[in-house]
Amino acid sequence: MQEKWNSFVYALIESQKKDVDETRYQESIENQLQFFGWRPYAGEICHKPNVPIGNGKHIQPDILVRSNDEDLFVIEVKRPNHKLSAHDRQQLQSYMRQLKIQVGVYIGDHIEVFYDTPSQKDAVSVLETPLELDCRQGNKFAERFSKENYSKDAILAFCEERIKEKERQANLEKIKDSLITEAQQQISESLIPYLKDKYGKSFSEDELWEMLNSLKFEIIRNDNKTNNDSDPDTHKKTTKDTSDTTSTGYSLNGSPRLNTNRLAYAIVKLYLEQHPGISYNELEHIFPPQLQGSPGTIRTLKYIQEKKYKGRRFFDRPDEILVCGDRVTFAVSTQWSKNNINNIIEVAKKHGYIISPTCSVMQQKDDAATKEDDIIHCFLRRNADAHGIFHKSSQTLVVLKGSIVNSNHLPSINRKTKQKREAQLIKYTKIVDGGNIVMSDIEFKSPSGAALFCLGGTSNGWSAWKDSEHNELSKYRK
């Protein structure tokens, strides 16, 4: 099956390198579907069929695959470097529902399979595969969409299984997030039985809690995944973790960075300082328990002692205890995470407090260290004298102010692209000594888009643009 996938995807990879237009890309896809056993002469690969949908209306999907007079799956085609958008998904979903087909395929810069089921509001992505040879996900695609293996029941069962697997992975991610955001409390509570058993004769439980609260526990990811990267078959890659050392903290009225727990404490303390005569009941009305959850936002020391929360769940060390105008002593909850911190932030903002996200010192150092590594200075000299900055992380290219671009259009350029470029020349360039000079930096989504603008016609920007050592930008392509 891997050989079938390689045969199918090879021409698509070449189309992507050349950044061909959508029409040529679709022709290539239709030709390659024959490697999966689908026959155009038998009416199994339908090119932009005009399908009636009632009331004299028709739809025209890009590709419809049929067999024995039954519609099997529909394919939505975009340019080989086009990024999937919400509109693309809605378009594919519309075709699937109008044709009463539960399986649809998107093919652009990658391949993605969608499954439409009555239990979901929108069609669900069940398989993504990059345009790469010897790809494990591609092997799955070839196995499911080859004619010899294609079975409506089998592919629906596969989609249902994929949904269950994605849900299972999402639930595991929620558990990870919970462990990360509530590490201090969860680790402390799990250690107490062990410490009581080993040291209970020498120290009380309150003393053991106080000792644990003097320590800081963290759980740090080592799987290089973010919350949106839980699918093991995804083609998207990330290198950031979500530990506290790299996460976003908060600044209160310009303060140094505060984590979620300390932000909540600082908000209550500041409000108390600004309203020194306020009673505890009045303060609890401003910061009601439901902002935090079951432990409550603020609690009296008497309540904390009755619930045996002393030394845990609240900032109740002697230097952290707060006192209201009616002399009631109380403490602020430590149980804050991304799931509830916005509740108290909204209250604070209503009272004029300025709260803004801020990166940790480690993140700032990492950003400074990696920013320069991300930039590649490049140039394009064929039919132009352009200079640019290529960003490795986003794969975007900025054509710099002062670049000279081709005033003419190449014969190969199509009418729609020509009109778009003419508008760009008017907007971004000025004619000086007979040449078009770029008057401000322009960012393009890919080197090929930037090359088209500079040269006046479709071009493989990955080879047209060179770095300062005359290497093609394809060296840095993800």
C-alpha positions in Angstrom: 0.0 0.0 0.0 3.0 2.3 0.6 3.9 1.9 -3.1 0.4 3.0 -4.1 0.6 6.1 -1.9 4.1 7.0 -3.2 2.8 6.7 -6.8 -0.2 8.8 -6.1 1.5 11.6 -4.2 4.7 12.0 -6.2 3.0 14.2 -8.9 1.3 16.2 -6.2 4.6 16.9 -4.6 6.0 18.1 -7.9 3.0 20.3 -8.5 3.6 21.8 -5.1 7.2 22.6 -5.9 6.2 24.3 -9.1 3.2 26.0 -7.3 0.9 25.2 -10.3 -2.5 26.8 -10.6 -5.6 25.1 -9.3 -6.7 23.8 -12.7 -3.5 22.0 -13.4 -3.4 20.7 -9.9 -6.9 19.2 -10.2 -5.9 17.5 -13.5 -2.9 16.0 -11.8 -5.1 14.7 -8.9 -7.5 13.1 -11.3 -4.7 11.4 -13.2 -3.1 10.1 -9.9 -6.4 8.7 -8.7 -5.9 6.0 -11.3 -3.1 4.6 -9.1 -5.8 3.8 -6.6 -7.8 1.8 -9.3 -10.4 4.4 -10.2 -11.2 4.5 -13.9 -12.1 7.8 -15.6 -13.4 6.0 -18.8 -15.9 4.1 -16.6 -17.2 7.3 -15.2 -15.7 6.7 -11.8 -13.7 10.0 -11.7 -16.1 12.8 -12.5 -14.5 16.2 -13.3 -16.6 19.1 -12.1 -19.9 17.3 -12.6 -23.1 19.4 -12.9 -25.2 17.6 -10.3 -28.9 18.5 -10.0 -30.1 19.0 -6.4 -33.8 19.8 -6.9 -35.8 22.9 -7.8 -33.8 23.3 -10.9 -30.6 24.0 -9.0 -27.2 22.4 -9.6 -23.9 22.1 -7.8 -20.5 21.5 -9.3 -18.0 19.9 -6.9 -14.4 19.7 -8.1 -14.2 15.9 -8.2 -16.8 13.3 -7.6 -15.8 9.6 -7.3 -18.6 7.1 -8.2 -18.9 3.4 -8.8 -21.9 1.4 -9.9 -24.1 4.5 -10.1 -23.4 5.4 -6.5 -21.7 8.6 -5.2 -18.8 7.5 -2.9 -16.8 10.5 -1.9 -16.3 14.1 -3.1 -13.0 16.0 -3.3 -12.5 19.8 -2.8 -9.3 21.0 -4.6 -7.3 24.1 -3.9 -3.9 25.2 -5.1 -1.0 23.0 -3.9 0.3 25.7 -1.5 -3.2 26.8 -0.3 -3.8 26.6 3.5 -7.2 25.1 4.5 -9.6 27.8 5.6 -13.0 27.7 7.4 -14.6 28.6 4.1 -13.0 25.6 2.4 -14.3 23.3 5.1 -17.8 24.8 4.8 -17.7 24.4 1.0 -16.7 20.7 1.2 -19.3 20.1 3.9 -22.0 21.7 1.7 -21.2 19.4 -1.2 -21.2 16.4 1.2 -24.7 17.2 2.6 -26.2 18.1 -0.7 -25.0 14.8 -2.3 -25.9 12.9 0.9 -22.3 11.7 1.2 -20.7 11.2 4.6 -17.1 11.3 3.5 -15.3 14.2 1.8 -11.6 14.9 1.0 -9.8 18.2 0.9 -6.6 18.4 -1.2 -4.5 21.6 -1.1 -1.2 21.9 0.7 -2.0 18.7 2.5 -4.8 16.0 2.3 -7.5 15.9 4.9 -10.5 13.6 5.2 -13.8 14.8 6.7 -16.6 12.7 8.1 -20.2 14.1 8.4 -22.4 12.5 11.0 -25.8 13.5 12.4 -24.3 13.6 16.0 -22.0 16.5 15.1 -22.9 20.0 14.0 -20.1 20.1 11.5 -18.1 17.6 9.5 -15.2 16.3 11.6 -11.6 15.9 10.5 -10.6 12.3 10.9 -7.3 12.0 9.0 -4.6 14.5 7.9 -1.6 13.6 5.8 1.2 15.8 4.4 2.3 15.5 0.8 5.3 13.4 1.5 6.7 10.1 0.3 6.8 7.1 2.6 4.2 8.7 4.9 2.4 6.6 7.5 -0.7 8.7 7.3 -0.5 8.5 3.5 -0.5 4.8 3.8 -3.7 4.9 5.8 -5.2 7.1 3.1 -4.2 4.8 0.3 -5.6 1.8 2.2 -9.0 3.4 2.7 -9.4 5.1 -0.7 -8.1 2.5 -3.1 -10.9 1.0 -5.2 -10.0 -2.6 -4.3 -10.4 -1.9 -0.6 -13.1 0.8 -0.7 -16.2 -0.2 1.3 -18.8 2.3 2.5 -19.3 0.3 5.8 -15.5 -0.1 6.3 -14.7 3.6 5.8 -17.6 4.7 8.0 -16.3 2.3 10.7 -12.8 3.8 10.3 -14.2 7.3 10.7 -16.1 6.4 13.8 -13.0 4.8 15.3 -10.9 7.8 14.5 -13.5 10.1 16.2 -13.3 7.9 19.4 -9.5 8.0 19.3 -9.4 11.8 18.9 -11.8 12.1 21.8 -9.7 9.8 23.9 -6.6 11.8 23.1 -8.4 15.1 23.9 -9.4 13.7 27.3 -5.8 12.7 28.0 -4.8 16.2 27.1 -7.3 17.6 29.6 -5.8 15.4 32.3 -2.4 16.7 31.4 -3.6 20.3 31.5 -5.2 19.6 34.9 -2.0 18.1 36.3 0.1 21.0 34.9 -2.2 23.8 36.2 -2.9 22.3 39.6 0.5 20.5 40.1 1.2 22.2 43.5 -2.0 21.0 45.1 -2.2 17.6 43.6 1.4 16.7 44.3 1.1 18.0 47.9 -2.1 16.1 48.6 -0.6 12.9 47.2 2.6 13.3 49.4 0.7 13.9 52.7 -0.2 10.2 53.3 3.4 9.1 52.6 4.8 11.9 54.9 2.4 11.1 57.7 3.2 7.4 57.6 7.0 8.1 57.7 7.2 11.3 59.8 3.8 11.4 61.6 5.3 10.7 65.0 7.6 13.7 64.8 5.5 16.2 63.0 1.8 17.1 62.9 -0.2 17.2 59.6 -0.3 21.0 59.8 3.5 21.1 60.0 3.9 18.8 57.1 1.5 20.9 55.0 3.4 24.1 55.9 6.7 22.4 54.9 5.2 21.3 51.5 3.8 24.8 50.9 7.4 26.1 51.2 8.3 24.1 48.2 7.3 24.6 44.6 6.2 21.6 42.5 5.8 21.7 38.7 4.8 19.3 36.0 6.4 19.9 32.7 5.5 18.4 29.3 8.1 16.5 27.5 5.9 15.4 24.5 6.3 18.7 22.6 2.6 19.1 22.2 0.2 21.9 22.8 -3.5 21.6 23.6 -4.4 21.7 19.9 -1.9 19.0 18.8 -3.5 16.0 20.5 -3.9 13.9 17.3 -1.0 11.4 16.9 -1.5 11.5 13.1 -1.5 15.3 12.6 0.9 16.8 10.1 1.3 20.0 12.1 4.5 20.2 14.3 5.3 22.3 17.3 8.3 22.6 19.6 6.8 24.6 22.5 5.7 23.1 25.8 3.1 24.4 28.2 5.1 24.4 31.4 5.1 27.4 33.7 8.6 28.3 32.6 7.3 29.3 29.1 3.7 30.1 29.7 2.1 33.5 29.7 1.8 35.2 33.2 0.1 38.4 34.1 0.9 42.0 35.1 -1.4 43.9 37.4 -1.2 47.7 36.9 2.4 47.3 35.5 3.6 44.9 38.2 6.3 42.2 37.6 5.0 38.9 36.2 2.5 37.1 38.4 1.2 33.5 37.9 -2.5 32.8 38.2 -2.5 32.2 42.0 -0.5 35.3 42.8 -2.6 37.4 40.4 -5.8 36.5 42.3 -4.1 37.3 45.6 -2.7 40.6 44.4 -6.1 41.7 43.0 -7.9 41.1 46.4 -5.1 42.7 48.4 -5.0 45.8 46.2 -8.8 46.2 46.4 -8.5 45.9 50.2 -5.8 48.5 50.4 -7.9 50.9 48.3 -11.0 50.3 50.5 -9.5 50.0 54.0 -12.9 50.3 55.8 -14.7 47.6 53.9 -16.2 44.8 55.9 -15.7 41.1 55.1 -19.3 40.6 53.9 -18.9 43.6 51.6 -15.6 42.2 50.3 -17.1 38.8 49.7 -19.9 40.5 47.7 -17.2 41.9 45.4 -15.3 38.6 45.2 -18.0 35.9 45.7 -17.1 32.2 46.1 -18.3 31.3 42.6 -15.5 33.2 41.0 -13.1 30.5 42.1 -15.3 27.4 42.7 -16.1 25.2 45.6 -13.2 26.3 47.9 -14.3 29.9 47.4 -12.4 33.1 46.4 -11.8 34.3 50.0 -12.5 32.5 53.3 -12.2 33.5 57.0 -9.5 31.8 59.0 -12.3 30.3 61.1 -13.8 28.6 58.1 -10.4 27.4 56.9 -9.7 25.8 60.3 -13.1 24.2 60.4 -12.6 22.7 56.9 -9.1 21.6 57.8 -7.7 23.6 55.0 -5.0 25.2 57.1 -1.7 25.2 55.2 -3.4 24.2 51.9 -5.7 25.7 49.3 -5.3 29.2 50.7 -2.6 31.8 51.1 -2.8 31.5 54.9 0.9 32.0 56.0 1.2 34.7 58.7 2.6 37.2 56.1 -0.2 36.4 53.6 -3.3 36.7 55.9 -5.4 39.8 55.2 -7.7 41.8 57.6 -10.9 43.6 56.7 -12.1 46.9 58.2 -14.3 45.0 60.6 -11.2 43.1 61.8 -12.2 39.8 60.2 -9.0 37.9 59.2 -9.2 35.9 56.0 -7.2 34.3 53.2 -7.3 34.2 49.4 -7.7 30.9 47.6 -4.6 29.4 45.8 -6.8 27.3 43.5 -6.6 29.2 40.3 -5.9 28.1 36.8 -6.7 29.1 33.2 -10.1 27.6 33.7 -11.3 30.2 36.4 -8.7 33.0 36.5 -10.7 35.0 33.9 -13.6 35.3 36.4 -11.6 37.4 38.8 -9.8 39.2 36.0 -13.2 40.5 34.7 -14.1 41.7 38.2 -10.7 43.5 38.5 -11.2 45.2 35.1 -14.6 46.5 36.1 -12.8 48.4 38.9 -10.3 49.9 36.6 -7.4 47.5 37.1 -5.1 47.0 34.1 -4.2 43.3 33.6 -2.1 42.3 30.7 -0.4 39.0 29.7 3.4 38.9 30.1 5.9 36.2 29.2 8.2 34.6 31.7 11.9 35.7 31.8 12.9 32.4 30.4 10.4 32.8 27.5 11.7 36.3 26.8 15.3 35.0 26.7 14.2 32.1 24.4 12.4 34.5 22.1 15.4 36.8 21.9 17.7 33.9 21.2 15.6 32.4 18.5 14.4 35.5 16.7 17.6 36.1 14.9 17.9 32.4 14.0 14.4 32.5 12.4 15.4 35.2 9.8 17.1 34.5 6.5 18.1 37.5 4.4 17.6 36.6 0.7 17.6 38.1 -2.8 16.1 37.6 -6.2 17.9 38.8 -9.3 16.2 37.2 -12.4 14.2 40.0 -14.1 14.3 42.0 -10.9 16.6 43.2 -8.1 14.6 42.3 -5.0 15.7 41.8 -1.4 13.7 40.0 1.2 13.5 38.4 4.7 12.4 34.8 4.9 11.0 33.6 8.2 11.7 29.9 8.8 9.1 29.5 11.4 6.1 30.8 9.4 7.6 30.1 6.0 6.6 33.6 4.9 8.7 36.1 3.0 8.8 39.9 3.2 9.8 41.8 0.1 11.7 44.8 1.4 11.2 48.5 0.6 13.6 49.6 -2.2 13.4 46.4 -4.2 13.1 46.8 -7.9 10.5 44.5 -9.5 9.7 43.7 -13.1 7.4 46.3 -14.6 6.0 43.8 -17.2 4.1 40.6 -17.0 5.4 37.2 -18.3 3.4 35.6 -21.1 2.5 32.6 -18.9 0.6 34.7 -16.4 -3.2 34.1 -16.3 -5.7 36.9 -16.5 -6.9 36.8 -12.9 -3.3 36.7 -11.5 -2.3 39.5 -13.8 -5.1 41.7 -12.5 -4.2 41.0 -8.9 -0.5 41.8 -9.6 -1.4 45.0 -11.4 -3.3 46.1 -8.3 -0.3 45.3 -6.1 2.0 47.3 -8.3 -0.3 50.3 -8.0 -0.6 49.9 -4.3 3.0 49.1 -3.3 5.3 50.5 -5.9 6.2 53.7 -7.6 7.8 54.2 -11.1 11.3 55.7 -10.7 13.6 56.0 -13.8 11.4 53.5 -15.7 11.4 50.8 -13.0 8.9 49.8 -10.3 10.4 50.5 -6.8 8.7 48.9 -3.8 7.7 51.7 -1.4 7.0 49.7 1.7 7.7 46.2 3.0 5.2 43.6 1.8 4.7 40.2 3.4 3.7 37.1 1.3 2.5 33.8 2.5 5.2 31.9 0.6 8.4 32.6 -1.4 6.5 31.6 -4.6 3.9 34.4 -4.0 6.7 36.9 -3.4 8.5 35.7 -6.6 5.3 36.0 -8.7 5.0 39.6 -7.5 8.6 40.5 -8.3 9.0 38.6 -11.6 5.5 39.2 -13.1 4.6 35.5 -13.6 4.3 32.2 -11.8 7.6 31.0 -10.5 9.0 28.5 -8.0 10.0 30.9 -5.3 11.8 28.2 -3.4 14.5 28.1 -6.1 14.2 31.7 -7.4 15.1 33.3 -4.0 18.6 32.7 -2.7 20.1 33.3 0.7 23.3 35.4 1.3 25.4 32.3 0.4 23.5 31.7 -2.8 21.6 28.7 -1.5 18.0 28.2 -2.6 15.4 28.8 0.0 14.2 25.2 -0.5 17.0 24.4 2.0 14.8 25.9 4.7 11.5 24.5 3.6 9.5 22.6 6.2 
